[in-house]
């Protein structure tokens, strides 16, 4: 069984105009250290808009430290 590649991380893409997180993508954190911004289609506004990178979970489903 092959090893899992830990250099690639799952990131969410957030629309700059509406603030909706509609797309997810995988990026290589070693090659691209800056935030990714892509022009993608927003079905709510029915237009192509700029989506920028954010964390996947945004504070949800994080493992809390035990006391």
mmCIF file as Biopython writes it, N, C-alpha, C and O atoms, coordinates in Angstrom:
data_model
#
loop_
_atom_site.group_PDB
_atom_site.id
_atom_site.type_symbol
_atom_site.label_atom_id
_atom_site.label_alt_id
_atom_site.label_comp_id
_atom_site.label_asym_id
_atom_site.label_entity_id
_atom_site.label_seq_id
_atom_site.pdbx_PDB_ins_code
_atom_site.Cartn_x
_atom_site.Cartn_y
_atom_site.Cartn_z
_atom_site.occupancy
_atom_site.B_iso_or_equiv
_atom_site.auth_seq_id
_atom_site.auth_asym_id
_atom_site.pdbx_PDB_model_num
ATOM 1   N N  . UNK A ? 1  ? 0.833   -1.168 0.000   1.0 0.0 1  A 1 
ATOM 2   C CA . UNK A ? 1  ? 0.000   0.000  0.000   1.0 0.0 1  A 1 
ATOM 3   C C  . UNK A ? 1  ? 0.890   1.247  0.000   1.0 0.0 1  A 1 
ATOM 4   O O  . UNK A ? 1  ? 1.825   1.326  0.796   1.0 0.0 1  A 1 
ATOM 5   N N  . UNK A ? 2  ? 0.617   2.228  -0.880  1.0 0.0 2  A 1 
ATOM 6   C CA . UNK A ? 2  ? 1.476   3.407  -0.942  1.0 0.0 2  A 1 
ATOM 7   C C  . UNK A ? 2  ? 1.260   4.317  0.266   1.0 0.0 2  A 1 
ATOM 8   O O  . UNK A ? 2  ? 0.202   4.311  0.895   1.0 0.0 2  A 1 
ATOM 9   N N  . UNK A ? 3  ? 2.299   5.100  0.568   1.0 0.0 3  A 1 
ATOM 10  C CA . UNK A ? 3  ? 2.204   6.042  1.675   1.0 0.0 3  A 1 
ATOM 11  C C  . UNK A ? 3  ? 1.360   7.236  1.265   1.0 0.0 3  A 1 
ATOM 12  O O  . UNK A ? 3  ? 1.305   7.608  0.093   1.0 0.0 3  A 1 
ATOM 13  N N  . UNK A ? 4  ? 0.704   7.827  2.254   1.0 0.0 4  A 1 
ATOM 14  C CA . UNK A ? 4  ? -0.094  9.019  1.995   1.0 0.0 4  A 1 
ATOM 15  C C  . UNK A ? 4  ? 0.833   10.226 1.873   1.0 0.0 4  A 1 
ATOM 16  O O  . UNK A ? 4  ? 1.734   10.408 2.692   1.0 0.0 4  A 1 
ATOM 17  N N  . UNK A ? 5  ? 0.611   11.043 0.856   1.0 0.0 5  A 1 
ATOM 18  C CA . UNK A ? 5  ? 1.435   12.225 0.632   1.0 0.0 5  A 1 
ATOM 19  C C  . UNK A ? 5  ? 1.002   13.323 1.605   1.0 0.0 5  A 1 
ATOM 20  O O  . UNK A ? 5  ? -0.122  13.816 1.517   1.0 0.0 5  A 1 
ATOM 21  N N  . UNK A ? 6  ? 1.876   13.706 2.522   1.0 0.0 6  A 1 
ATOM 22  C CA . UNK A ? 6  ? 1.526   14.705 3.525   1.0 0.0 6  A 1 
ATOM 23  C C  . UNK A ? 6  ? 1.829   16.128 3.072   1.0 0.0 6  A 1 
ATOM 24  O O  . UNK A ? 6  ? 1.495   17.074 3.787   1.0 0.0 6  A 1 
ATOM 25  N N  . UNK A ? 7  ? 2.442   16.310 1.925   1.0 0.0 7  A 1 
ATOM 26  C CA . UNK A ? 7  ? 2.757   17.646 1.440   1.0 0.0 7  A 1 
ATOM 27  C C  . UNK A ? 7  ? 1.532   18.329 0.848   1.0 0.0 7  A 1 
ATOM 28  O O  . UNK A ? 7  ? 1.492   19.556 0.755   1.0 0.0 7  A 1 
ATOM 29  N N  . UNK A ? 8  ? 0.548   17.560 0.454   1.0 0.0 8  A 1 
ATOM 30  C CA . UNK A ? 8  ? -0.645  18.126 -0.155  1.0 0.0 8  A 1 
ATOM 31  C C  . UNK A ? 8  ? -1.734  18.272 0.900   1.0 0.0 8  A 1 
ATOM 32  O O  . UNK A ? 8  ? -2.032  17.326 1.629   1.0 0.0 8  A 1 
ATOM 33  N N  . UNK A ? 9  ? -2.335  19.474 0.978   1.0 0.0 9  A 1 
ATOM 34  C CA . UNK A ? 9  ? -3.349  19.772 1.986   1.0 0.0 9  A 1 
ATOM 35  C C  . UNK A ? 9  ? -4.661  20.152 1.305   1.0 0.0 9  A 1 
ATOM 36  O O  . UNK A ? 9  ? -4.670  20.748 0.228   1.0 0.0 9  A 1 
ATOM 37  N N  . UNK A ? 10 ? -5.754  19.799 1.950   1.0 0.0 10 A 1 
ATOM 38  C CA . UNK A ? 10 ? -7.078  20.158 1.473   1.0 0.0 10 A 1 
ATOM 39  C C  . UNK A ? 10 ? -7.421  21.559 1.956   1.0 0.0 10 A 1 
ATOM 40  O O  . UNK A ? 10 ? -7.363  21.828 3.156   1.0 0.0 10 A 1 
ATOM 41  N N  . UNK A ? 11 ? -7.776  22.457 1.041   1.0 0.0 11 A 1 
ATOM 42  C CA . UNK A ? 11 ? -8.125  23.830 1.389   1.0 0.0 11 A 1 
ATOM 43  C C  . UNK A ? 11 ? -9.479  24.162 0.802   1.0 0.0 11 A 1 
ATOM 44  O O  . UNK A ? 11 ? -9.863  23.631 -0.239  1.0 0.0 11 A 1 
ATOM 45  N N  . UNK A ? 12 ? -10.199 25.041 1.472   1.0 0.0 12 A 1 
ATOM 46  C CA . UNK A ? 12 ? -11.492 25.508 0.981   1.0 0.0 12 A 1 
ATOM 47  C C  . UNK A ? 12 ? -11.330 26.810 0.236   1.0 0.0 12 A 1 
ATOM 48  O O  . UNK A ? 12 ? -10.425 27.590 0.528   1.0 0.0 12 A 1 
ATOM 49  N N  . UNK A ? 13 ? -12.208 27.051 -0.731  1.0 0.0 13 A 1 
ATOM 50  C CA . UNK A ? 13 ? -12.174 28.289 -1.504  1.0 0.0 13 A 1 
ATOM 51  C C  . UNK A ? 13 ? -13.419 29.101 -1.170  1.0 0.0 13 A 1 
ATOM 52  O O  . UNK A ? 13 ? -14.540 28.610 -1.301  1.0 0.0 13 A 1 
ATOM 53  N N  . UNK A ? 14 ? -13.219 30.352 -0.736  1.0 0.0 14 A 1 
ATOM 54  C CA . UNK A ? 14 ? -14.297 31.224 -0.303  1.0 0.0 14 A 1 
ATOM 55  C C  . UNK A ? 14 ? -14.485 32.336 -1.323  1.0 0.0 14 A 1 
ATOM 56  O O  . UNK A ? 14 ? -13.516 32.926 -1.800  1.0 0.0 14 A 1 
ATOM 57  N N  . UNK A ? 15 ? -15.741 32.616 -1.654  1.0 0.0 15 A 1 
ATOM 58  C CA . UNK A ? 15 ? -16.054 33.691 -2.585  1.0 0.0 15 A 1 
ATOM 59  C C  . UNK A ? 15 ? -15.778 35.036 -1.917  1.0 0.0 15 A 1 
ATOM 60  O O  . UNK A ? 15 ? -16.117 35.231 -0.750  1.0 0.0 15 A 1 
ATOM 61  N N  . UNK A ? 16 ? -15.164 35.958 -2.650  1.0 0.0 16 A 1 
ATOM 62  C CA . UNK A ? 16 ? -14.860 37.271 -2.085  1.0 0.0 16 A 1 
ATOM 63  C C  . UNK A ? 16 ? -16.104 38.140 -1.975  1.0 0.0 16 A 1 
ATOM 64  O O  . UNK A ? 16 ? -16.166 38.997 -1.094  1.0 0.0 16 A 1 
ATOM 65  N N  . UNK A ? 17 ? -17.090 37.950 -2.832  1.0 0.0 17 A 1 
ATOM 66  C CA . UNK A ? 17 ? -18.265 38.821 -2.795  1.0 0.0 17 A 1 
ATOM 67  C C  . UNK A ? 17 ? -19.310 38.334 -1.801  1.0 0.0 17 A 1 
ATOM 68  O O  . UNK A ? 17 ? -19.848 39.139 -1.041  1.0 0.0 17 A 1 
ATOM 69  N N  . UNK A ? 18 ? -19.612 37.037 -1.785  1.0 0.0 18 A 1 
ATOM 70  C CA . UNK A ? 18 ? -20.671 36.539 -0.906  1.0 0.0 18 A 1 
ATOM 71  C C  . UNK A ? 18 ? -20.145 35.911 0.367   1.0 0.0 18 A 1 
ATOM 72  O O  . UNK A ? 18 ? -20.877 35.838 1.354   1.0 0.0 18 A 1 
ATOM 73  N N  . UNK A ? 19 ? -18.907 35.456 0.383   1.0 0.0 19 A 1 
ATOM 74  C CA . UNK A ? 19 ? -18.345 34.820 1.575   1.0 0.0 19 A 1 
ATOM 75  C C  . UNK A ? 19 ? -18.722 33.363 1.715   1.0 0.0 19 A 1 
ATOM 76  O O  . UNK A ? 19 ? -18.510 32.779 2.778   1.0 0.0 19 A 1 
ATOM 77  N N  . UNK A ? 20 ? -19.274 32.757 0.680   1.0 0.0 20 A 1 
ATOM 78  C CA . UNK A ? 20 ? -19.665 31.349 0.714   1.0 0.0 20 A 1 
ATOM 79  C C  . UNK A ? 20 ? -18.482 30.473 0.373   1.0 0.0 20 A 1 
ATOM 80  O O  . UNK A ? 20 ? -17.704 30.787 -0.528  1.0 0.0 20 A 1 
ATOM 81  N N  . UNK A ? 21 ? -18.345 29.369 1.096   1.0 0.0 21 A 1 
ATOM 82  C CA . UNK A ? 21 ? -17.305 28.383 0.799   1.0 0.0 21 A 1 
ATOM 83  C C  . UNK A ? 21 ? -17.956 27.290 -0.029  1.0 0.0 21 A 1 
ATOM 84  O O  . UNK A ? 21 ? -18.655 26.430 0.507   1.0 0.0 21 A 1 
ATOM 85  N N  . UNK A ? 22 ? -17.727 27.321 -1.332  1.0 0.0 22 A 1 
ATOM 86  C CA . UNK A ? 22 ? -18.412 26.412 -2.245  1.0 0.0 22 A 1 
ATOM 87  C C  . UNK A ? 22 ? -17.493 25.363 -2.850  1.0 0.0 22 A 1 
ATOM 88  O O  . UNK A ? 22 ? -17.966 24.302 -3.258  1.0 0.0 22 A 1 
ATOM 89  N N  . UNK A ? 23 ? -16.211 25.625 -2.919  1.0 0.0 23 A 1 
ATOM 90  C CA . UNK A ? 23 ? -15.285 24.727 -3.586  1.0 0.0 23 A 1 
ATOM 91  C C  . UNK A ? 23 ? -14.174 24.299 -2.630  1.0 0.0 23 A 1 
ATOM 92  O O  . UNK A ? 23 ? -13.802 25.038 -1.719  1.0 0.0 23 A 1 
ATOM 93  N N  . UNK A ? 24 ? -13.651 23.094 -2.854  1.0 0.0 24 A 1 
ATOM 94  C CA . UNK A ? 24 ? -12.494 22.571 -2.132  1.0 0.0 24 A 1 
ATOM 95  C C  . UNK A ? 24 ? -11.475 22.110 -3.157  1.0 0.0 24 A 1 
ATOM 96  O O  . UNK A ? 24 ? -11.837 21.624 -4.228  1.0 0.0 24 A 1 
ATOM 97  N N  . UNK A ? 25 ? -10.207 22.262 -2.830  1.0 0.0 25 A 1 
ATOM 98  C CA . UNK A ? 25 ? -9.151  21.815 -3.717  1.0 0.0 25 A 1 
ATOM 99  C C  . UNK A ? 25 ? -7.965  21.356 -2.880  1.0 0.0 25 A 1 
ATOM 100 O O  . UNK A ? 25 ? -7.896  21.631 -1.682  1.0 0.0 25 A 1 
ATOM 101 N N  . UNK A ? 26 ? -7.045  20.662 -3.511  1.0 0.0 26 A 1 
ATOM 102 C CA . UNK A ? 26 ? -5.845  20.176 -2.851  1.0 0.0 26 A 1 
ATOM 103 C C  . UNK A ? 26 ? -4.670  20.953 -3.412  1.0 0.0 26 A 1 
ATOM 104 O O  . UNK A ? 26 ? -4.539  21.111 -4.626  1.0 0.0 26 A 1 
ATOM 105 N N  . UNK A ? 27 ? -3.797  21.448 -2.502  1.0 0.0 27 A 1 
ATOM 106 C CA . UNK A ? 27 ? -2.630  22.191 -2.974  1.0 0.0 27 A 1 
ATOM 107 C C  . UNK A ? 27 ? -1.383  21.649 -2.311  1.0 0.0 27 A 1 
ATOM 108 O O  . UNK A ? 27 ? -1.427  21.141 -1.191  1.0 0.0 27 A 1 
ATOM 109 N N  . UNK A ? 28 ? -0.270  21.762 -3.017  1.0 0.0 28 A 1 
ATOM 110 C CA . UNK A ? 28 ? 1.022   21.349 -2.494  1.0 0.0 28 A 1 
ATOM 111 C C  . UNK A ? 28 ? 1.583   22.521 -1.694  1.0 0.0 28 A 1 
ATOM 112 O O  . UNK A ? 28 ? 1.917   23.562 -2.261  1.0 0.0 28 A 1 
ATOM 113 N N  . UNK A ? 29 ? 1.684   22.353 -0.386  1.0 0.0 29 A 1 
ATOM 114 C CA . UNK A ? 29 ? 2.110   23.454 0.470   1.0 0.0 29 A 1 
ATOM 115 C C  . UNK A ? 29 ? 3.597   23.752 0.352   1.0 0.0 29 A 1 
ATOM 116 O O  . UNK A ? 29 ? 4.035   24.838 0.731   1.0 0.0 29 A 1 
ATOM 117 N N  . UNK A ? 30 ? 4.374   22.821 -0.161  1.0 0.0 30 A 1 
ATOM 118 C CA . UNK A ? 30 ? 5.806   23.057 -0.295  1.0 0.0 30 A 1 
ATOM 119 C C  . UNK A ? 30 ? 6.108   23.919 -1.522  1.0 0.0 30 A 1 
ATOM 120 O O  . UNK A ? 30 ? 7.015   24.751 -1.475  1.0 0.0 30 A 1 
ATOM 121 N N  . UNK A ? 31 ? 5.379   23.740 -2.602  1.0 0.0 31 A 1 
ATOM 122 C CA . UNK A ? 31 ? 5.625   24.517 -3.820  1.0 0.0 31 A 1 
ATOM 123 C C  . UNK A ? 31 ? 4.925   25.862 -3.803  1.0 0.0 31 A 1 
ATOM 124 O O  . UNK A ? 31 ? 5.493   26.854 -4.260  1.0 0.0 31 A 1 
ATOM 125 N N  . UNK A ? 32 ? 3.709   25.922 -3.289  1.0 0.0 32 A 1 
ATOM 126 C CA . UNK A ? 32 ? 2.942   27.162 -3.272  1.0 0.0 32 A 1 
ATOM 127 C C  . UNK A ? 32 ? 2.689   27.555 -1.827  1.0 0.0 32 A 1 
ATOM 128 O O  . UNK A ? 32 ? 1.786   27.021 -1.182  1.0 0.0 32 A 1 
ATOM 129 N N  . UNK A ? 33 ? 3.481   28.486 -1.320  1.0 0.0 33 A 1 
ATOM 130 C CA . UNK A ? 33 ? 3.338   28.898 0.073   1.0 0.0 33 A 1 
ATOM 131 C C  . UNK A ? 33 ? 2.322   30.022 0.230   1.0 0.0 33 A 1 
ATOM 132 O O  . UNK A ? 33 ? 1.768   30.195 1.315   1.0 0.0 33 A 1 
ATOM 133 N N  . UNK A ? 34 ? 2.064   30.790 -0.825  1.0 0.0 34 A 1 
ATOM 134 C CA . UNK A ? 34 ? 1.101   31.882 -0.735  1.0 0.0 34 A 1 
ATOM 135 C C  . UNK A ? 34 ? -0.322  31.331 -0.931  1.0 0.0 34 A 1 
ATOM 136 O O  . UNK A ? 34 ? -0.511  30.188 -1.347  1.0 0.0 34 A 1 
ATOM 137 N N  . UNK A ? 35 ? -1.299  32.164 -0.624  1.0 0.0 35 A 1 
ATOM 138 C CA . UNK A ? 35 ? -2.693  31.739 -0.749  1.0 0.0 35 A 1 
ATOM 139 C C  . UNK A ? 35 ? -3.082  31.631 -2.220  1.0 0.0 35 A 1 
ATOM 140 O O  . UNK A ? 35 ? -2.647  32.421 -3.057  1.0 0.0 35 A 1 
ATOM 141 N N  . UNK A ? 36 ? -3.906  30.641 -2.509  1.0 0.0 36 A 1 
ATOM 142 C CA . UNK A ? 36 ? -4.369  30.412 -3.873  1.0 0.0 36 A 1 
ATOM 143 C C  . UNK A ? 36 ? -5.629  31.237 -4.099  1.0 0.0 36 A 1 
ATOM 144 O O  . UNK A ? 36 ? -6.500  31.289 -3.232  1.0 0.0 36 A 1 
ATOM 145 N N  . UNK A ? 37 ? -5.730  31.877 -5.250  1.0 0.0 37 A 1 
ATOM 146 C CA . UNK A ? 37 ? -6.967  32.556 -5.631  1.0 0.0 37 A 1 
ATOM 147 C C  . UNK A ? 37 ? -7.305  32.135 -7.058  1.0 0.0 37 A 1 
ATOM 148 O O  . UNK A ? 37 ? -6.497  32.283 -7.976  1.0 0.0 37 A 1 
ATOM 149 N N  . UNK A ? 38 ? -8.504  31.611 -7.221  1.0 0.0 38 A 1 
ATOM 150 C CA . UNK A ? 38 ? -8.953  31.098 -8.510  1.0 0.0 38 A 1 
ATOM 151 C C  . UNK A ? 38 ? -10.248 31.777 -8.916  1.0 0.0 38 A 1 
ATOM 152 O O  . UNK A ? 38 ? -11.047 32.169 -8.066  1.0 0.0 38 A 1 
ATOM 153 N N  . UNK A ? 39 ? -10.447 31.912 -10.206 1.0 0.0 39 A 1 
ATOM 154 C CA . UNK A ? 39 ? -11.678 32.470 -10.732 1.0 0.0 39 A 1 
ATOM 155 C C  . UNK A ? 39 ? -12.600 31.302 -11.074 1.0 0.0 39 A 1 
ATOM 156 O O  . UNK A ? 39 ? -12.325 30.530 -11.993 1.0 0.0 39 A 1 
ATOM 157 N N  . UNK A ? 40 ? -13.709 31.180 -10.316 1.0 0.0 40 A 1 
ATOM 158 C CA . UNK A ? 40 ? -14.625 30.055 -10.478 1.0 0.0 40 A 1 
ATOM 159 C C  . UNK A ? 40 ? -16.054 30.572 -10.545 1.0 0.0 40 A 1 
ATOM 160 O O  . UNK A ? 40 ? -16.327 31.739 -10.262 1.0 0.0 40 A 1 
ATOM 161 N N  . UNK A ? 41 ? -16.960 29.678 -10.927 1.0 0.0 41 A 1 
ATOM 162 C CA . UNK A ? 41 ? -18.367 30.024 -11.079 1.0 0.0 41 A 1 
ATOM 163 C C  . UNK A ? 41 ? -19.084 29.953 -9.736  1.0 0.0 41 A 1 
ATOM 164 O O  . UNK A ? 41 ? -18.942 28.969 -9.009  1.0 0.0 41 A 1 
ATOM 165 N N  . UNK A ? 42 ? -19.851 30.987 -9.400  1.0 0.0 42 A 1 
ATOM 166 C CA . UNK A ? 42 ? -20.666 31.010 -8.198  1.0 0.0 42 A 1 
ATOM 167 C C  . UNK A ? 42 ? -22.122 30.796 -8.613  1.0 0.0 42 A 1 
ATOM 168 O O  . UNK A ? 42 ? -22.699 31.660 -9.273  1.0 0.0 42 A 1 
ATOM 169 N N  . UNK A ? 43 ? -22.732 29.660 -8.239  1.0 0.0 43 A 1 
ATOM 170 C CA . UNK A ? 43 ? -24.102 29.395 -8.675  1.0 0.0 43 A 1 
ATOM 171 C C  . UNK A ? 43 ? -25.144 30.297 -8.020  1.0 0.0 43 A 1 
ATOM 172 O O  . UNK A ? 43 ? -26.237 30.462 -8.561  1.0 0.0 43 A 1 
ATOM 173 N N  . UNK A ? 44 ? -24.832 30.872 -6.886  1.0 0.0 44 A 1 
ATOM 174 C CA . UNK A ? 44 ? -25.809 31.764 -6.237  1.0 0.0 44 A 1 
ATOM 175 C C  . UNK A ? 44 ? -25.959 33.081 -6.980  1.0 0.0 44 A 1 
ATOM 176 O O  . UNK A ? 44 ? -27.073 33.570 -7.165  1.0 0.0 44 A 1 
ATOM 177 N N  . UNK A ? 45 ? -24.842 33.654 -7.406  1.0 0.0 45 A 1 
ATOM 178 C CA . UNK A ? 45 ? -24.901 34.919 -8.138  1.0 0.0 45 A 1 
ATOM 179 C C  . UNK A ? 45 ? -24.925 34.713 -9.645  1.0 0.0 45 A 1 
ATOM 180 O O  . UNK A ? 45 ? -25.156 35.654 -10.405 1.0 0.0 45 A 1 
ATOM 181 N N  . UNK A ? 46 ? -24.685 33.473 -10.074 1.0 0.0 46 A 1 
ATOM 182 C CA . UNK A ? 46 ? -24.658 33.106 -11.502 1.0 0.0 46 A 1 
ATOM 183 C C  . UNK A ? 46 ? -23.608 33.906 -12.274 1.0 0.0 46 A 1 
ATOM 184 O O  . UNK A ? 46 ? -23.851 34.358 -13.393 1.0 0.0 46 A 1 
ATOM 185 N N  . UNK A ? 47 ? -22.439 34.071 -11.654 1.0 0.0 47 A 1 
ATOM 186 C CA . UNK A ? 47 ? -21.343 34.791 -12.288 1.0 0.0 47 A 1 
ATOM 187 C C  . UNK A ? 47 ? -20.037 34.114 -11.926 1.0 0.0 47 A 1 
ATOM 188 O O  . UNK A ? 47 ? -19.965 33.343 -10.968 1.0 0.0 47 A 1 
ATOM 189 N N  . UNK A ? 48 ? -19.004 34.409 -12.701 1.0 0.0 48 A 1 
ATOM 190 C CA . UNK A ? 48 ? -17.663 33.966 -12.344 1.0 0.0 48 A 1 
ATOM 191 C C  . UNK A ? 48 ? -17.067 34.996 -11.389 1.0 0.0 48 A 1 
ATOM 192 O O  . UNK A ? 48 ? -17.117 36.199 -11.645 1.0 0.0 48 A 1 
ATOM 193 N N  . UNK A ? 49 ? -16.502 34.506 -10.283 1.0 0.0 49 A 1 
ATOM 194 C CA . UNK A ? 49 ? -15.951 35.383 -9.255  1.0 0.0 49 A 1 
ATOM 195 C C  . UNK A ? 49 ? -14.605 34.847 -8.803  1.0 0.0 49 A 1 
ATOM 196 O O  . UNK A ? 49 ? -14.225 33.728 -9.148  1.0 0.0 49 A 1 
ATOM 197 N N  . UNK A ? 50 ? -13.883 35.653 -8.028  1.0 0.0 50 A 1 
ATOM 198 C CA . UNK A ? 50 ? -12.592 35.244 -7.486  1.0 0.0 50 A 1 
ATOM 199 C C  . UNK A ? 50 ? -12.830 34.548 -6.151  1.0 0.0 50 A 1 
ATOM 200 O O  . UNK A ? 50 ? -13.490 35.087 -5.262  1.0 0.0 50 A 1 
ATOM 201 N N  . UNK A ? 51 ? -12.282 33.344 -6.026  1.0 0.0 51 A 1 
ATOM 202 C CA . UNK A ? 51 ? -12.356 32.574 -4.793  1.0 0.0 51 A 1 
ATOM 203 C C  . UNK A ? 51 ? -10.954 32.493 -4.222  1.0 0.0 51 A 1 
ATOM 204 O O  . UNK A ? 51 ? -10.005 32.192 -4.945  1.0 0.0 51 A 1 
ATOM 205 N N  . UNK A ? 52 ? -10.812 32.761 -2.915  1.0 0.0 52 A 1 
ATOM 206 C CA . UNK A ? 52 ? -9.510  32.720 -2.267  1.0 0.0 52 A 1 
ATOM 207 C C  . UNK A ? 52 ? -9.457  31.580 -1.261  1.0 0.0 52 A 1 
ATOM 208 O O  . UNK A ? 52 ? -10.486 31.082 -0.803  1.0 0.0 52 A 1 
ATOM 209 N N  . UNK A ? 53 ? -8.253  31.184 -0.934  1.0 0.0 53 A 1 
ATOM 210 C CA . UNK A ? 53 ? -8.025  30.027 -0.070  1.0 0.0 53 A 1 
ATOM 211 C C  . UNK A ? 53 ? -8.303  30.356 1.393   1.0 0.0 53 A 1 
ATOM 212 O O  . UNK A ? 53 ? -8.046  31.466 1.857   1.0 0.0 53 A 1 
ATOM 213 N N  . UNK A ? 54 ? -8.834  29.366 2.106   1.0 0.0 54 A 1 
ATOM 214 C CA . UNK A ? 54 ? -9.014  29.434 3.544   1.0 0.0 54 A 1 
ATOM 215 C C  . UNK A ? 54 ? -8.812  28.037 4.112   1.0 0.0 54 A 1 
ATOM 216 O O  . UNK A ? 54 ? -8.645  27.082 3.353   1.0 0.0 54 A 1 
ATOM 217 N N  . UNK A ? 55 ? -8.825  27.902 5.423   1.0 0.0 55 A 1 
ATOM 218 C CA . UNK A ? 55 ? -8.712  26.581 6.012   1.0 0.0 55 A 1 
ATOM 219 C C  . UNK A ? 55 ? -9.936  25.757 5.654   1.0 0.0 55 A 1 
ATOM 220 O O  . UNK A ? 55 ? -11.004 26.306 5.383   1.0 0.0 55 A 1 
ATOM 221 N N  . UNK A ? 56 ? -9.781  24.452 5.653   1.0 0.0 56 A 1 
ATOM 222 C CA . UNK A ? 56 ? -10.895 23.580 5.305   1.0 0.0 56 A 1 
ATOM 223 C C  . UNK A ? 56 ? -11.979 23.614 6.354   1.0 0.0 56 A 1 
ATOM 224 O O  . UNK A ? 56 ? -13.157 23.721 6.014   1.0 0.0 56 A 1 
ATOM 225 N N  . UNK A ? 57 ? -11.608 23.523 7.649   1.0 0.0 57 A 1 
ATOM 226 C CA . UNK A ? 57 ? -12.613 23.339 8.679   1.0 0.0 57 A 1 
ATOM 227 C C  . UNK A ? 57 ? -13.091 24.642 9.313   1.0 0.0 57 A 1 
ATOM 228 O O  . UNK A ? 57 ? -14.203 24.677 9.839   1.0 0.0 57 A 1 
ATOM 229 N N  . UNK A ? 58 ? -12.317 25.689 9.286   1.0 0.0 58 A 1 
ATOM 230 C CA . UNK A ? 58 ? -12.670 26.980 9.877   1.0 0.0 58 A 1 
ATOM 231 C C  . UNK A ? 58 ? -13.120 26.848 11.327  1.0 0.0 58 A 1 
ATOM 232 O O  . UNK A ? 58 ? -14.113 27.454 11.728  1.0 0.0 58 A 1 
ATOM 233 N N  . UNK A ? 59 ? -12.390 26.055 12.113  1.0 0.0 59 A 1 
ATOM 234 C CA . UNK A ? 59 ? -12.678 25.963 13.531  1.0 0.0 59 A 1 
ATOM 235 C C  . UNK A ? 59 ? -13.631 24.847 13.924  1.0 0.0 59 A 1 
ATOM 236 O O  . UNK A ? 59 ? -13.835 24.608 15.114  1.0 0.0 59 A 1 
ATOM 237 N N  . UNK A ? 60 ? -14.204 24.177 12.978  1.0 0.0 60 A 1 
ATOM 238 C CA . UNK A ? 60 ? -15.120 23.077 13.276  1.0 0.0 60 A 1 
ATOM 239 C C  . UNK A ? 60 ? -14.384 21.755 13.190  1.0 0.0 60 A 1 
ATOM 240 O O  . UNK A ? 60 ? -13.425 21.618 12.431  1.0 0.0 60 A 1 
ATOM 241 N N  . UNK A ? 61 ? -14.823 20.801 13.952  1.0 0.0 61 A 1 
ATOM 242 C CA . UNK A ? 61 ? -14.305 19.427 13.946  1.0 0.0 61 A 1 
ATOM 243 C C  . UNK A ? 61 ? -12.832 19.358 14.316  1.0 0.0 61 A 1 
ATOM 244 O O  . UNK A ? 61 ? -12.124 18.463 13.854  1.0 0.0 61 A 1 
ATOM 245 N N  . UNK A ? 62 ? -12.364 20.271 15.129  1.0 0.0 62 A 1 
ATOM 246 C CA . UNK A ? 62 ? -10.989 20.210 15.578  1.0 0.0 62 A 1 
ATOM 247 C C  . UNK A ? 62 ? -10.921 19.397 16.851  1.0 0.0 62 A 1 
ATOM 248 O O  . UNK A ? 62 ? -11.842 19.424 17.667  1.0 0.0 62 A 1 
ATOM 249 N N  . UNK A ? 63 ? -9.843  18.683 17.019  1.0 0.0 63 A 1 
ATOM 250 C CA . UNK A ? 63 ? -9.657  17.875 18.221  1.0 0.0 63 A 1 
ATOM 251 C C  . UNK A ? 63 ? -9.191  18.790 19.332  1.0 0.0 63 A 1 
ATOM 252 O O  . UNK A ? 63 ? -8.183  19.483 19.195  1.0 0.0 63 A 1 
ATOM 253 N N  . UNK A ? 64 ? -9.934  18.792 20.444  1.0 0.0 64 A 1 
ATOM 254 C CA . UNK A ? 64 ? -9.577  19.621 21.581  1.0 0.0 64 A 1 
ATOM 255 C C  . UNK A ? 64 ? -8.644  18.860 22.504  1.0 0.0 64 A 1 
ATOM 256 O O  . UNK A ? 64 ? -8.729  17.638 22.620  1.0 0.0 64 A 1 
ATOM 257 N N  . UNK A ? 65 ? -7.753  19.590 23.160  1.0 0.0 65 A 1 
ATOM 258 C CA . UNK A ? 65 ? -6.821  18.968 24.072  1.0 0.0 65 A 1 
ATOM 259 C C  . UNK A ? 65 ? -7.544  18.501 25.334  1.0 0.0 65 A 1 
ATOM 260 O O  . UNK A ? 65 ? -8.446  19.174 25.832  1.0 0.0 65 A 1 
ATOM 261 N N  . UNK A ? 66 ? -7.144  17.366 25.828  1.0 0.0 66 A 1 
ATOM 262 C CA . UNK A ? 66 ? -7.720  16.854 27.060  1.0 0.0 66 A 1 
ATOM 263 C C  . UNK A ? 66 ? -7.080  17.504 28.258  1.0 0.0 66 A 1 
ATOM 264 O O  . UNK A ? 66 ? -5.917  17.906 28.215  1.0 0.0 66 A 1 
ATOM 265 N N  . UNK A ? 67 ? -7.842  17.606 29.326  1.0 0.0 67 A 1 
ATOM 266 C CA . UNK A ? 67 ? -7.341  18.251 30.546  1.0 0.0 67 A 1 
ATOM 267 C C  . UNK A ? 67 ? -6.479  17.303 31.341  1.0 0.0 67 A 1 
ATOM 268 O O  . UNK A ? 67 ? -5.970  17.673 32.400  1.0 0.0 67 A 1 
#
